[in-house]
Amino acid sequence: MACNISGKLLQEFEDVKFPQLNSNVDGYVMRYNHSKNGFDLVSADGVLEESTETDMPQEFVEVVEGELDLDRIAQIADFDGGTFTDY
């Protein structure tokens, strides 16, 4: 799949450090990698797993819990982010 930004393919930018998008990277997200000085792809599951390894401040947890509307979350439970299409 080719992402076209202002007439340029995403892979043509100098700071993009990942291969052509296809089904091999389904479930990956783009992030800025400071050590590579550019954007790369990482597993979305891996990002979530790593985020659970660090304790969050209790104050933050309390604010998030106070602002969550569980009825609304149940309405979007069937959200599908789609997949990459290999052209």
C-alpha positions in Angstrom: 0.0 0.0 0.0 1.4 3.3 -0.9 0.7 6.4 1.2 0.8 9.5 -0.8 1.6 12.8 1.0 1.8 15.9 -1.2 2.7 13.9 -4.3 5.4 11.9 -2.6 5.3 8.3 -1.4 5.9 7.8 2.3 8.9 5.6 1.7 10.6 8.4 -0.4 11.0 10.6 2.7 14.6 10.5 4.0 13.5 9.9 7.6 11.3 6.8 6.8 13.2 3.7 7.8 10.8 0.9 6.9 10.0 -1.3 3.9 7.0 -1.3 1.6 3.7 -1.6 3.5 2.1 -5.0 3.0 0.4 -7.8 4.9 3.8 -8.6 6.6 3.5 -5.5 8.7 -0.2 -5.8 9.4 -0.7 -4.9 13.1 2.3 -2.5 13.1 2.3 1.2 13.8 4.6 3.9 12.7 6.7 5.7 15.4 9.6 8.1 15.5 12.8 6.2 16.5 15.4 8.7 17.9 18.2 6.1 17.7 17.6 5.6 13.9 16.8 9.3 13.4 13.7 8.4 11.5 10.3 6.7 11.5 10.0 2.9 11.7 7.3 0.3 12.3 6.8 -1.6 15.5 4.2 -4.2 16.6 1.2 -2.5 18.2 0.9 -5.5 20.5 4.6 -4.9 21.5 3.9 -1.3 22.3 1.0 -2.2 24.6 3.0 -4.9 26.3 5.9 -2.6 27.0 3.6 0.1 28.3 2.4 -2.3 31.1 6.0 -2.9 32.3 6.2 0.6 33.9 4.0 1.6 36.8 1.7 4.6 36.1 1.3 7.3 38.7 -1.8 6.6 40.8 -3.0 10.2 40.2 -3.0 9.5 36.4 -4.9 6.3 36.9 -7.6 8.0 39.0 -8.1 10.8 36.4 -8.5 8.3 33.6 -10.9 6.1 35.6 -12.9 9.2 36.5 -13.2 10.2 32.8 -14.0 6.8 31.3 -17.5 6.4 30.0 -17.9 2.6 30.0 -21.2 2.7 28.2 -19.6 4.6 25.3 -16.7 2.1 25.2 -19.1 -0.8 24.8 -20.6 0.9 21.8 -17.3 0.8 19.9 -16.2 -2.7 21.0 -16.5 -3.9 17.4 -14.1 -1.3 16.0 -12.0 -2.7 13.1 -8.9 -0.8 12.2 -8.6 -2.6 8.9 -5.6 -4.2 7.2 -2.9 -3.2 4.8 -3.6 -3.9 1.1 -0.6 -5.1 -1.0 -0.8 -3.4 -4.4 
